[in-house]
Amino acid sequence: MTEKYEVIVVGGGTAGLSAALVLGRARRRTLVVDACEPRNAPAAHMHGYLSRDGMPPAEFLAVGREEIARYGVELRRGRVVDAVRDAHGEFEVTLAEGAALHARRLVVATGLKDELPTVPGVAERFGHDVLHCPYCHGWEVRDRAFGVLASTPMSVHQALMVSQWSKDVTLFLHTVAEDELATEDLRRLAAAGVAVVPGEVAELVVDDDRLTGVRLADGTAHDRSVLFVAPRPVPQIGLFERLGAELNETPFGSYPVVDERGQTTVPGLWAAGNAGGFAEQVVNAASRGYRAGAAINGELLMTDLDAIARV
Ligand SMILES: Cc1cc2nc3c(=O)[nH]c(=O)nc-3n(C[C@H](O)[C@H](O)[C@H](O)COP(=O)(O)OP(=O)(O)OC[C@H]3O[C@@H](n4cnc5c(N)ncnc54)[C@H](O)[C@@H]3O)c2cc1C
């Protein structure tokens, strides 16, 4: 038998839980389905969220799950594998284990995946001393010996940014040729005191579970205790595609076209958090989820009142 909800939220990270909190408090029958693989899981601590700075990400989400449960929101561990819109513009949702669910509105808060450079050691140390975001972890590693692994000429921007946190920065050009760097970039790198090292990085050097350097393909080793990388963001947009939502191509992947509340071009289908945009940090993802939840509640209320008024 198909279980019926007013709202199903796909993804129980910060964005999904925030939407669910608002919907639960608005007395909407809400289900969160979560595959439990939040993007920041590799990091021991979360930063930049006022009042929760330094909290372990898993603890933050555990508190969120407790909070939504207080308002009767159901949480199911699982993966949504399909969704279709029925003749009434509502949603039939299928879980991996086969369950069929029905929702009047659907929030997709499935986040994004970080595709890391394939240099040996990078994946193992990501979130520890291989980092991508100075706002998330720059303070914790300030003044240490930074490396930046270039993957495109845009990595110059990352090298310049991290120079705010350490004056000892080396940009390893890796797969980028020296002549791909713009004259203005070279000037800025020199002004920031960033050293530029050409040549492919072959592997990370790790000692006693700590990054100690990088080794180039020519065998030379450079002492570094932190390496910044630029993962390729892979937004989890399968459900938007399946439901026919319009997508926006960006240099950071394709994301659904949404209005300021997160409503996609498909009526009743909403996006929140990194599923709707590359740049959302935890606090922004929470805000996006909140906005979507509140907007959906208001929209459901007016839809139902209009239906009564028409009778
Ligand atoms: C290493 C690292 C450290 C970071 N540190 C910080 C930091 O310190 N501060 C900060 O502000 N930001 C940080 N970020 C960014 C932060 O992770 C994101 O801003 C945040 O996770 C976005 O929340 P979200 O809810 O959109 O997505 P997520 O947190 O990724 O949650 C999405 C959820 O949806 C689930 N899901 C996906 N597909 C499905 C499906 N089909 N069915 C059911 N569930 C599904 C996933 O399993 C996951 O649980 C960090 C990122 C990384 C990679």
The ligand as an SDF file (V2000), in Angstrom:
LIG
                    3D

 53 58  0  0  0  0  0  0  0  0999 V2000
   35.3980   17.9580    3.8710 C   0  0  0  0  0  0  0  0  0  0  0  0
   34.3390   19.0400    3.9200 C   0  0  0  0  0  0  0  0  0  0  0  0
   34.2770   19.8820    5.0050 C   0  0  0  0  0  0  0  0  0  0  0  0
   33.3200   20.8920    5.0550 C   0  0  0  0  0  0  0  0  0  0  0  0
   33.3240   21.7230    6.1300 N   0  0  0  0  0  0  0  0  0  0  0  0
   32.3930   22.6890    6.2180 C   0  0  0  0  0  0  0  0  0  0  0  0
   32.4210   23.6020    7.3200 C   0  0  0  0  0  0  0  0  0  0  0  0
   33.2710   23.5230    8.2280 O   0  0  0  0  0  0  0  0  0  0  0  0
   31.4710   24.5730    7.3570 N   0  0  0  0  0  0  0  0  0  0  0  0
   30.5260   24.6970    6.3790 C   0  0  0  0  0  0  0  0  0  0  0  0
   29.6850   25.5950    6.4800 O   0  0  0  0  0  0  0  0  0  0  0  0
   30.5010   23.8640    5.3170 N   0  0  0  0  0  0  0  0  0  0  0  0
   31.3980   22.8560    5.2170 C   0  0  0  0  0  0  0  0  0  0  0  0
   31.3720   21.9990    4.1500 N   0  0  0  0  0  0  0  0  0  0  0  0
   30.2730   22.1220    3.1700 C   0  0  0  0  0  0  0  0  0  0  0  0
   29.0440   21.3270    3.6950 C   0  0  0  0  0  0  0  0  0  0  0  0
   29.3550   19.9630    3.6730 O   0  0  0  0  0  0  0  0  0  0  0  0
   27.8010   21.6050    2.8520 C   0  0  0  0  0  0  0  0  0  0  0  0
   27.5620   23.0000    2.8490 O   0  0  0  0  0  0  0  0  0  0  0  0
   26.5560   20.9300    3.4370 C   0  0  0  0  0  0  0  0  0  0  0  0
   26.7930   19.5650    3.6480 O   0  0  0  0  0  0  0  0  0  0  0  0
   25.3460   21.1120    2.5010 C   0  0  0  0  0  0  0  0  0  0  0  0
   24.2240   20.5150    3.1040 O   0  0  0  0  0  0  0  0  0  0  0  0
   23.1220   19.7600    2.2190 P   0  0  0  0  0  0  0  0  0  0  0  0
   22.0230   19.4200    3.1650 O   0  0  0  0  0  0  0  0  0  0  0  0
   22.8060   20.5140    1.0000 O   0  0  0  0  0  0  0  0  0  0  0  0
   23.8460   18.4120    1.6870 O   0  0  0  0  0  0  0  0  0  0  0  0
   24.4610   17.1910    2.4900 P   0  0  0  0  0  0  0  0  0  0  0  0
   24.9210   17.5900    3.8320 O   0  0  0  0  0  0  0  0  0  0  0  0
   25.4530   16.5560    1.5880 O   0  0  0  0  0  0  0  0  0  0  0  0
   23.2400   16.2050    2.6930 O   0  0  0  0  0  0  0  0  0  0  0  0
   22.6160   15.5530    1.6040 C   0  0  0  0  0  0  0  0  0  0  0  0
   22.0120   14.2590    2.1230 C   0  0  0  0  0  0  0  0  0  0  0  0
   21.1640   13.7130    1.1030 O   0  0  0  0  0  0  0  0  0  0  0  0
   21.3940   12.3100    1.0480 C   0  0  0  0  0  0  0  0  0  0  0  0
   20.9820   11.8280   -0.2730 N   0  0  0  0  0  0  0  0  0  0  0  0
   21.5670   12.0560   -1.4800 C   0  0  0  0  0  0  0  0  0  0  0  0
   20.8600   11.4490   -2.4620 N   0  0  0  0  0  0  0  0  0  0  0  0
   19.8130   10.8330   -1.8530 C   0  0  0  0  0  0  0  0  0  0  0  0
   18.7250   10.0400   -2.3270 C   0  0  0  0  0  0  0  0  0  0  0  0
   18.5570    9.7900   -3.6350 N   0  0  0  0  0  0  0  0  0  0  0  0
   17.8340    9.5460   -1.4280 N   0  0  0  0  0  0  0  0  0  0  0  0
   17.9650    9.8080   -0.1100 C   0  0  0  0  0  0  0  0  0  0  0  0
   18.9830   10.5670    0.4080 N   0  0  0  0  0  0  0  0  0  0  0  0
   19.8820   11.0620   -0.4590 C   0  0  0  0  0  0  0  0  0  0  0  0
   22.8910   12.1760    1.3030 C   0  0  0  0  0  0  0  0  0  0  0  0
   23.2270   10.8590    1.6510 O   0  0  0  0  0  0  0  0  0  0  0  0
   23.0660   13.1950    2.4300 C   0  0  0  0  0  0  0  0  0  0  0  0
   22.8170   12.6060    3.6980 O   0  0  0  0  0  0  0  0  0  0  0  0
   32.3500   21.0210    4.0360 C   0  0  0  0  0  0  0  0  0  0  0  0
   32.4110   20.1570    2.9250 C   0  0  0  0  0  0  0  0  0  0  0  0
   33.3900   19.1920    2.8620 C   0  0  0  0  0  0  0  0  0  0  0  0
   33.4600   18.2840    1.6550 C   0  0  0  0  0  0  0  0  0  0  0  0
  1  2  1  0
  2  3  1  0
  2 52  2  0
  3  4  2  0
  4  5  1  0
  4 50  1  0
  5  6  2  0
  6  7  1  0
  6 13  1  0
  7  8  2  0
  7  9  1  0
  9 10  1  0
 10 11  2  0
 10 12  1  0
 12 13  2  0
 13 14  1  0
 14 15  1  0
 14 50  1  0
 15 16  1  0
 16 17  1  0
 16 18  1  0
 18 19  1  0
 18 20  1  0
 20 21  1  0
 20 22  1  0
 22 23  1  0
 23 24  1  0
 24 25  2  0
 24 26  1  0
 24 27  1  0
 27 28  1  0
 28 29  2  0
 28 30  1  0
 28 31  1  0
 31 32  1  0
 32 33  1  0
 33 34  1  0
 33 48  1  0
 34 35  1  0
 35 36  1  0
 35 46  1  0
 36 37  1  0
 36 45  1  0
 37 38  2  0
 38 39  1  0
 39 40  1  0
 39 45  2  0
 40 41  1  0
 40 42  2  0
 42 43  1  0
 43 44  2  0
 44 45  1  0
 46 47  1  0
 46 48  1  0
 48 49  1  0
 50 51  2  0
 51 52  1  0
 52 53  1  0
M  END
$$$$
